[in-house]
Amino acid sequence: MKNFFWGLQAITENFLFFSKQLSQYQLFWGFAVGFFVATLFYGFLITDHPKQVPTVLFHDSSSSFQKIYQRKEGQAYSTSFYDFSKKANRLKTAFLLAGILAIVLTLISLLTVFYG
């Protein structure tokens, strides 16, 4: 049982060492911040309403469409739901791919720092 606790202690120490090394790796942080800003900038360019990007990302298409576009009683919406749905799906896909790419790049840079 002592070996198990020593193993946990070694994993914790490695994780702390890894965190310290990553926090001091300026090239990684510069790239990560730049990548995040570029993704946000792309998200704002792709939408008609940049203030509504969080609404589009965190709600389904129908509820975000109703929150963004208002309609008068008894009249149709002024914007097509199909067009909005295409833009919302493109925005969600872009942010999902950016998140996956950021995770992969983080893993690659960590492997490079420790084993390269």
Backbone as a ProteinNet text record, in pm:
[ID]
protein_1_A
[PRIMARY]
MKNFFWGLQAITENFLFFSKQLSQYQLFWGFAVGFFVATLFYGFLITDHPKQVPTVLFHDSSSSFQKIYQRKEGQAYSTSFYDFSKKANRLKTAFLLAGILAIVLTLISLLTVFYG
[TERTIARY]
81.8	0	86.3	207.6	295.3	337.2	356.2	395.4	288.5	163.5	54.1	59.6	80.6	87.3	212	323	442.8	419.4	346.3	312.1	227	127.8	44.3	126.4	218.1	303.5	393.3	445.6	529.6	449.2	327.2	241.5	211.9	184.6	156.1	278	394	515.3	544.9	524	542.4	444.7	321.3	221.8	258.4	306.9	349.2	469.6	564.8	680.6	637.6	545.3	492.6	423.1	344.7	274.7	373.4	478.1	579.5	652.2	686.2	755.2	666.6	541.2	449	425.1	416.9	393.4	512.9	631.1	750.9	782.1	708.1	731.9	656.9	724.8	660.2	611.1	680.4	637.8	501.9	480.3	351.6	240.4	262.6	157.6	128.1	230.9	208.1	125.2	157.5	79.8	-62.5	-79.5	-213.3	-302.3	-248.6	-327.6	-360	-262.3	-286.3	-388.7	-382.2	-477.5	-618.4	-630	-760.4	-817.3	-736.1	-782.1	-823.1	-746.8	-781.6	-914.6	-938.8	-1065.6	-1181.9	-1163.8	-1269.5	-1294	-1187.5	-1200.8	-1276.6	-1245.9	-1317.6	-1465	-1492.8	-1631.1	-1708.4	-1641.9	-1709.6	-1728.8	-1637.5	-1653	-1760.5	-1778.8	-1871	-2017.4	-2043.2	-2181.1	-2228.3	-2358.7	-2417.3	-2423.4	-2433.5	-2445.2	-2332.2	-2219.4	-2106	-2135.6	-2228.2	-2261.9	-2333	-2386.6	-2465.4	-2386	-2253.6	-2172.2	-2189.3	-2185.8	-2208.3	-2346.3	-2446.8	-2581	-2584.3	-2520.3	-2518.1	-2438.5	-2329.2	-2243.8	-2306.3	-2374.4	-2417.6	-2565.8	-2639.2	-2780.1	-2801.9	-2911.4	-2941.4	-2989.1	-2995.1	-3021.7	-3156.3	-3260	-3393.7	-3405.4	-3353.1	-3365.2	-3275.7	-3156.5	-3071.8	-3130.3	-3196.2	-3262.2	-3372.7	-3451.1	-3559.3	-3506.4	-3390.6	-3333.8	-3274.1	-3216	-3148.4	-3246.3	-3331.7	-3424.4	-3562.8	-3616.7	-3751.6	-3850.3	-3973.9	-4076.7	-4197.3	-4272.3	-4393.6	-4505.9	-4603.9	-4715.8	-4788.5	-4803.2	-4876	-4794.3	-4664.7	-4580.8	-4467.5	-4408.3	-4297	-4166	-4065.4	-3933	-3877	-3794	-3735.8	-3614.1	-3561.5	-3443.5	-3477.8	-3418.9	-3444.2	-3376.7	-3451.7	-3394.5	-3290.3	-3310.6	-3215.5	-3078.3	-3077.3	-2950.2	-2884.3	-2963.7	-2909.6	-2854.4	-2924.3	-2881	-2748.8	-2731.4	-2605.3	-2490.4	-2513.4	-2408.1	-2379.3	-2481.9	-2462.6	-2384.5	-2417.3	-2343.4	-2198.6	-2175.5	-2038.4	-1959	-2023.2	-1957.8	-1926.6	-2022.2	-1999.5	-1890.1	-1889.1	-1785.8	-1648.2	-1640.2	-1511.6	-1458.2	-1543.1	-1497.6	-1464.4	-1538.2	-1507.3	-1372.8	-1350	-1223.1	-1106.9	-1131.9	-1027	-993	-1093.3	-1067.7	-991.2	-1029.6	-959.1	-815.1	-796.7	-662.5	-577.5	-637.2	-563.2	-519	-604.3	-567.5	-455.2	-464.5	-361.3	-227.9	-232.2	-109.1	-48.6	-133.7	-83.3	-10.8	-69.7	-5.5	125.2	126.1	248.4	358.2	323	425.4	476.1	389.8	434.6	526.7	493.8	581.1	715	714	836.8	923	858.8	932.9	998.5	927.3	977.5	1062.8	1032.6	1103.5	1184.4	1183.4	1249.5	1389.5
-119.6	0	126.2	115.7	231.8	270.7	171.4	201.2	282.1	254.1	328.1	475.7	503	641.8	711.7	638.6	697.2	729.3	642.5	668.3	793.1	808.6	929.4	1054	1041.7	1154.8	1191.2	1092.9	1118.7	1183.4	1137.2	1197.5	1342.9	1370.7	1507.9	1596.8	1548.4	1627.6	1652.7	1552.4	1572	1673.2	1668.3	1764.3	1906.2	1922.7	2055.4	2105.3	2016	2051.9	2090.8	2013.2	2040.7	2177.1	2209.9	2338.3	2453.7	2437.5	2543.1	2562.6	2453.3	2462.8	2528.5	2491.7	2547.5	2695.7	2736	2877.1	2963	2904.9	2980.2	2973.7	2898	2880.4	2989.6	3101.2	3219.8	3199.9	3120.7	3097.9	3029.2	2934.3	2866.1	2962.5	3044.2	3136.1	3241.9	3288.7	3385.3	3326.4	3202.6	3138	3110.5	3062.5	3029.4	3153.9	3262.7	3386.3	3438.5	3436.1	3481.1	3395.3	3265.7	3174.4	3200	3223	3251.5	3382.8	3485.2	3614.7	3602.9	3527.4	3509	3434.8	3337.5	3264.5	3356.1	3436.5	3532.2	3631.8	3680.7	3775.7	3713.4	3588.7	3518.1	3502.2	3470.8	3457.7	3587.7	3698.2	3826.8	3867.5	3829	3862.5	3780.1	3658	3567	3596.3	3661.7	3684.3	3824.5	3839	3970.5	4052.5	3985	4050.8	4001.8	4072.5	4025.7	4014.1	4092.2	4083.7	3952.3	3887.4	3766.9	3637.8	3646.8	3526.4	3427.5	3471.8	3374.3	3308.6	3384	3327.4	3219.6	3245.2	3147.6	3023.7	3042.9	2930.4	2839.2	2897.4	2819.4	2783	2820.6	2783.4	2712.8	2639.6	2576.2	2681.6	2644.1	2740.5	2809.6	2734.6	2795.8	2897.4	2864.1	2959.5	3081.2	3062.5	3179.1	3265.8	3203.8	3281.5	3367.3	3311	3387.1	3499.2	3478.7	3583.5	3697.1	3663.9	3766.3	3843.5	3772.8	3837.6	3844	3963.8	3985.7	3993.8	3962	3976.7	4044.1	4111.7	4175.2	4072.6	4097.1	4004.1	3986.7	3862.1	3831	3844.9	3875	3889.4	3786.8	3765.9	3671	3739.3	3656.5	3710.9	3778.7	3879.2	3950.9	3877.6	3780.9	3705.7	3557.3	3490.9	3349.4	3266.6	3172.7	3084.2	2992.4	2953.2	2865.3	2931.5	3059.8	3132	3148.3	3180.2	3193.1	3060.5	2953	2821.1	2782	2814.8	2785.9	2863.4	2991.5	3072.6	3025.7	2988.2	2941.4	2810.5	2720	2593.6	2615.6	2709.4	2739.9	2799.7	2886.2	2947.1	2843	2755.9	2650.9	2555.4	2521.6	2432.7	2497.3	2627	2697.4	2698.9	2727.3	2730.8	2591.1	2490.6	2353.9	2309.6	2335.1	2298.2	2377	2502.9	2582.8	2526.8	2483.2	2423.2	2293.2	2209.2	2082.2	2107.7	2202.6	2234.9	2292.3	2373.2	2428.4	2316.9	2219.2	2106.6	2024.9	1997.8	1920.8	1996	2126.5	2204.9	2213.5	2218.7	2217.3	2086.8	1976.7	1847.1	1835	1881.2	1874.5	1961.1	2082.2	2169	2113	2048.8	1988.9	1871.6	1790.7	1679	1729.2	1840	1897.7	1953	2016.8	2073.8	1965.2	1858.8	1758.1	1651	1616.5	1506.2	1548.5	1677.2	1722.1	1769
0	0	0	57.2	58.4	-83.1	-169.5	-307.3	-379.3	-350.2	-411.2	-371.9	-243.9	-197.9	-251.2	-262	-320.7	-468.3	-535.3	-674.6	-689.6	-601.5	-604.6	-575.7	-481.6	-447.6	-566.4	-635.4	-752.5	-865	-885	-987.8	-954.1	-828.3	-785.7	-805.1	-768.3	-785.1	-933	-1016.1	-1160.4	-1216.3	-1170.6	-1217.3	-1174.7	-1051.8	-1006	-1086.7	-1112.7	-1193.7	-1335.1	-1390.5	-1522.9	-1527	-1426.8	-1420.5	-1412.9	-1333.2	-1322.9	-1455.4	-1521.3	-1649.7	-1755.2	-1757.5	-1856.3	-1831.9	-1706.7	-1677	-1714.5	-1722.9	-1759.1	-1908.3	-1983.9	-2126.8	-2202.5	-2229.7	-2285.3	-2428.5	-2504.4	-2641.9	-2646.5	-2557.2	-2551.8	-2514.3	-2411.5	-2367.4	-2472.9	-2541.4	-2648.9	-2760.8	-2797.7	-2902.7	-2857	-2733.5	-2684.1	-2677.4	-2627.5	-2618.5	-2758.4	-2848.2	-2985.6	-3057.6	-3035.7	-3097.5	-3044.6	-2914.5	-2854.6	-2907.7	-2917.9	-2968.9	-3115.9	-3194.4	-3335.4	-3351.2	-3264.9	-3270.6	-3233.2	-3129.6	-3093.2	-3205.5	-3266.2	-3375.7	-3492.7	-3525.1	-3630.7	-3594.6	-3468.3	-3424.2	-3436.5	-3408.5	-3420.3	-3565.7	-3651.3	-3792.7	-3861.6	-3819.3	-3887.9	-3853.3	-3741	-3697.8	-3733.9	-3741.9	-3765.8	-3637.8	-3525.5	-3395.4	-3305.3	-3301.6	-3221.2	-3071.9	-3021.2	-2879	-2845.3	-2945.6	-2922.7	-2941.3	-2955.1	-2974.3	-2858.5	-2731.9	-2623.3	-2629.1	-2670.1	-2681.4	-2788.9	-2900.2	-3009.2	-2968.9	-2895.7	-2859.5	-2754.3	-2656.3	-2541	-2540.2	-2643.4	-2653.7	-2787.2	-2796.3	-2923.8	-3023.3	-3149	-3255.5	-3241.5	-3206.7	-3200.9	-3087.1	-2969.2	-2858.2	-2879.2	-2936.9	-2962.3	-3073.3	-3171.7	-3276.7	-3217.3	-3126.1	-3063.9	-2974.8	-2911.8	-2827	-2908.7	-3023.6	-3103.4	-3190.8	-3260.7	-3353.8	-3291.5	-3290.7	-3237.2	-3354	-3324.7	-3426.9	-3364.3	-3448.3	-3401.5	-3400	-3316.5	-3300.8	-3433.8	-3475.6	-3597.6	-3724.6	-3712.8	-3831.3	-3826.8	-3939.8	-3949.1	-3908.1	-3884.9	-3854.8	-3978.5	-3956.9	-4071	-4128	-4054.4	-4096.6	-4105.6	-4201	-4220.7	-4110.8	-4054.9	-3953.7	-4015.8	-4139.3	-4208	-4220.2	-4261.8	-4272.3	-4135	-4035.2	-3899.8	-3850.2	-3878.2	-3834.4	-3899.9	-4027.9	-4095.5	-4031.6	-4002.7	-3940.4	-3798.4	-3725	-3587.8	-3586.2	-3677	-3684	-3725.4	-3816.2	-3857.4	-3741.3	-3663	-3547.9	-3440.8	-3412.2	-3312.5	-3357.1	-3485	-3537.9	-3528.1	-3559.8	-3552.6	-3410	-3312.8	-3174.3	-3122.5	-3164.7	-3124.1	-3180.7	-3309	-3369.9	-3309.3	-3276.4	-3212.1	-3074.4	-3001.1	-2870.1	-2880.8	-2976	-2995.9	-3040.2	-3131.2	-3176.9	-3063.7	-2978.3	-2864.5	-2769.7	-2746.9	-2660.2	-2723.1	-2852.3	-2920.4	-2919.5	-2946.7	-2945.3	-2806.2	-2704.2	-2567.5	-2539	-2577.9	-2556.2	-2633.6	-2756.8	-2836.4	-2776.3	-2732.8	-2674.2	-2542.7	-2465.3	-2341	-2365.6	-2463.3	-2496.4	-2548.6	-2622.9	-2673.2	-2560.3	-2462	-2350.6	-2267.5	-2240.8	-2149.8	-2216.6	-2341.1	-2404.2	-2526.4	-2558.4	-2680.5	-2663.3
[MASK]
++++++++++++++++++++++++++++++++++++++++++++++++++++++++++++++++++++++++++++++++++++++++++++++++++++++++++++++++++++

